[in-house]
């Protein structure tokens, strides 16, 4: 029997294919077969029914703990984003005294000074706005020798680069935990039955913004 996916003979899409994260949460559902399975365990005797009951309790506790881990990993990303906000505000305070900054940068800084913080609803948006603002500052930093000589600003730009790497690593950890969650809630019978009764849904992993993707395709040199 020939390979169903043959990387030698194709077919091959010469134009390539871009992919996107689907912004959709799928609810876990079980059918009558799962209900029949549980009933049959009790019909076969009290011991199989009790054993499965304890298995469901264990699965429920496991999913609760995994849910907390997802939240913890998301919080790690938010912590790094908050630090980047502080660096952004400090950098703008130095740069605006020397050069005229883009108005969008100033609007972003003003919003964060007014109390905008990353959370589950705006995490990607905050990250994108910080990225855009820091790029504008970096352009000014590279273009003006006087700014490059300012040690405080140079340190801020270095800290920003470090935090960006940490955010990337934290997103990987978050995505790994989300994958674990999305896989485990569909493990039939125990976890899937528990997840369906609890009304759990899949979680959406981190996705890059359109602007970030477009810049990744741009020519840098």
C-alpha positions as CSV (number, residue, x, y, z in Angstrom):
1,X,0.0,0.0,0.0
2,X,1.4,3.4,-1.0
3,X,1.8,6.2,1.5
4,X,-1.3,8.4,1.7
5,X,0.9,11.5,2.3
6,X,3.8,11.3,-0.1
7,X,6.3,14.2,0.4
8,X,8.1,13.1,-2.8
9,X,5.3,12.9,-5.4
10,X,3.0,15.6,-3.9
11,X,0.7,17.2,-4.5
12,X,2.5,20.4,-3.5
13,X,1.2,23.9,-3.2
14,X,3.9,26.0,-4.8
15,X,2.4,29.2,-3.5
16,X,2.6,28.1,0.1
17,X,-0.1,28.3,2.7
18,X,-0.6,30.7,5.5
19,X,-2.4,29.5,8.7
20,X,-4.3,31.2,11.4
21,X,-5.6,30.4,14.9
22,X,-9.3,29.9,14.8
23,X,-11.0,32.2,17.4
24,X,-13.6,29.8,18.5
25,X,-14.3,27.8,21.6
26,X,-15.8,24.3,21.1
27,X,-18.1,23.0,23.8
28,X,-17.5,19.4,25.0
29,X,-20.5,17.2,24.3
30,X,-21.2,13.5,24.9
31,X,-24.1,11.5,23.4
32,X,-26.4,8.8,24.7
33,X,-23.6,6.2,24.5
34,X,-21.8,7.8,27.4
35,X,-25.0,7.8,29.5
36,X,-25.6,4.1,28.5
37,X,-22.0,3.4,29.5
38,X,-22.4,4.9,33.0
39,X,-25.8,3.1,33.5
40,X,-24.3,-0.2,32.5
41,X,-21.5,0.1,35.1
42,X,-24.1,0.3,37.8
43,X,-26.1,-2.5,36.3
44,X,-23.0,-4.7,36.4
45,X,-22.7,-4.1,40.1
46,X,-22.1,-1.4,42.7
47,X,-18.4,-1.8,42.6
48,X,-17.9,-0.8,38.9
49,X,-20.2,2.1,39.5
50,X,-18.4,3.3,42.6
51,X,-15.0,2.9,41.0
52,X,-16.1,5.0,38.0
53,X,-17.6,7.6,40.4
54,X,-14.3,8.0,42.1
55,X,-12.5,8.2,38.7
56,X,-14.8,11.1,37.8
57,X,-14.1,12.8,41.0
58,X,-10.3,12.4,40.3
59,X,-10.8,13.7,36.7
60,X,-12.8,16.7,38.0
61,X,-10.0,17.6,40.4
62,X,-7.4,17.2,37.7
63,X,-9.2,19.5,35.3
64,X,-9.7,22.1,38.0
65,X,-6.0,22.0,38.7
66,X,-5.2,22.2,35.0
67,X,-7.5,25.2,34.7
68,X,-5.6,27.0,37.4
69,X,-2.3,26.2,35.6
70,X,-3.7,27.8,32.4
71,X,-4.6,30.9,34.4
72,X,-1.1,31.0,36.0
73,X,0.6,30.8,32.7
74,X,-1.6,33.5,31.3
75,X,-0.7,35.6,34.4
76,X,3.0,35.2,33.6
77,X,2.5,36.7,30.2
78,X,0.6,39.6,31.8
79,X,3.4,40.2,34.3
80,X,5.9,40.6,31.5
81,X,3.5,42.8,29.5
82,X,3.1,45.0,32.6
83,X,6.9,45.3,32.8
84,X,7.1,46.3,29.2
85,X,4.4,49.0,29.8
86,X,6.7,50.5,32.5
87,X,9.7,50.4,30.2
88,X,7.6,52.0,27.4
89,X,6.5,54.8,29.7
90,X,10.1,55.4,30.9
91,X,11.5,55.4,27.4
92,X,8.8,57.8,26.1
93,X,9.6,60.2,28.9
94,X,13.2,60.3,27.7
95,X,12.7,60.3,24.0
96,X,9.9,62.9,23.8
97,X,12.3,65.5,25.2
98,X,14.6,65.0,22.3
99,X,12.5,64.2,19.3
100,X,8.8,64.3,18.1
101,X,7.2,60.9,18.6
102,X,4.3,59.5,16.6
103,X,1.0,60.5,18.0
104,X,-0.1,56.9,18.2
105,X,2.8,56.2,20.6
106,X,1.7,59.0,22.9
107,X,-1.9,57.8,22.8
108,X,-0.8,54.3,23.8
109,X,1.3,55.6,26.7
110,X,-1.6,57.9,27.8
111,X,-4.0,54.9,27.8
112,X,-1.7,52.8,30.0
113,X,-1.1,55.7,32.4
114,X,-4.9,55.9,32.7
115,X,-5.0,52.3,33.9
116,X,-5.3,50.0,30.9
117,X,-3.9,46.6,31.9
118,X,-3.7,43.2,30.1
119,X,-6.3,40.5,30.8
120,X,-8.0,37.7,29.1
121,X,-10.0,40.0,26.8
122,X,-7.3,42.3,25.6
123,X,-4.0,40.5,26.1
124,X,-3.1,40.2,22.4
125,X,-4.3,43.8,21.7
126,X,-2.1,45.2,24.5
127,X,0.9,43.2,23.3
128,X,0.4,44.5,19.7
129,X,0.1,48.1,20.9
130,X,3.3,47.8,23.0
131,X,5.2,46.2,20.1
132,X,4.2,49.0,17.7
133,X,5.1,51.7,20.3
134,X,8.5,50.2,21.1
135,X,9.3,49.9,17.4
136,X,8.7,53.6,16.9
137,X,11.0,54.3,19.9
138,X,13.6,52.0,18.5
139,X,13.5,53.8,15.1
140,X,14.1,57.1,17.0
141,X,16.8,55.4,19.1
142,X,18.7,54.2,16.1
143,X,18.3,57.4,14.1
144,X,19.5,59.9,16.7
145,X,23.1,59.6,18.0
146,X,22.2,61.7,21.1
147,X,19.6,59.2,22.1
148,X,22.0,56.3,21.6
149,X,24.3,58.0,24.0
150,X,21.7,58.1,26.7
151,X,22.6,55.2,28.9
152,X,19.2,55.0,30.7
153,X,17.4,54.7,27.3
154,X,19.9,52.2,26.1
155,X,19.3,50.1,29.2
156,X,15.5,50.4,28.7
157,X,15.8,49.1,25.1
158,X,17.9,46.2,26.3
159,X,15.4,45.4,29.0
160,X,12.6,45.5,26.4
161,X,14.4,43.0,24.1
162,X,14.9,40.7,27.1
163,X,11.2,40.9,28.1
164,X,10.1,40.3,24.6
165,X,12.1,37.0,24.6
166,X,10.5,36.1,28.0
167,X,7.0,36.8,26.6
168,X,7.7,34.6,23.7
169,X,8.8,31.8,26.0
170,X,5.8,32.4,28.3
171,X,3.5,32.1,25.3
172,X,5.0,28.8,24.4
173,X,4.3,27.5,27.9
174,X,0.8,28.9,27.8
175,X,0.1,27.2,24.5
176,X,1.5,23.9,25.7
177,X,-0.9,24.0,28.7
178,X,-3.8,25.0,26.5
179,X,-3.0,22.1,24.2
180,X,-3.0,19.8,27.3
181,X,-6.4,21.1,28.3
182,X,-7.9,20.8,24.8
183,X,-6.6,17.3,24.6
184,X,-7.6,16.1,28.0
185,X,-11.2,17.3,27.9
186,X,-11.8,15.0,24.9
187,X,-10.3,11.9,26.6
188,X,-13.3,9.5,26.8
189,X,-14.8,8.3,29.0
190,X,-13.9,9.8,32.3
191,X,-12.5,13.3,31.5
192,X,-14.8,13.9,28.6
193,X,-17.9,13.0,30.5
194,X,-16.8,15.3,33.4
195,X,-15.9,18.1,31.0
196,X,-19.3,17.9,29.2
197,X,-21.3,17.9,32.5
198,X,-19.2,20.9,33.7
199,X,-19.8,22.8,30.5
200,X,-16.2,23.1,29.6
201,X,-15.0,24.3,26.2
202,X,-11.7,24.3,24.4
203,X,-9.4,27.2,25.0
204,X,-7.8,29.4,22.3
205,X,-4.0,29.5,22.1
206,X,-2.0,32.6,21.6
207,X,-2.3,34.1,18.1
208,X,-0.1,36.8,16.5
209,X,-1.8,39.9,15.2
210,X,-2.2,40.7,11.5
211,X,0.3,43.5,11.8
212,X,2.9,41.2,13.3
213,X,2.4,38.6,10.6
214,X,2.8,41.3,7.9
215,X,6.0,42.6,9.4
216,X,7.4,39.0,9.6
217,X,7.0,38.8,5.9
218,X,8.7,42.2,5.2
219,X,12.3,42.6,4.1
220,X,14.6,43.6,7.0
221,X,17.8,44.1,5.0
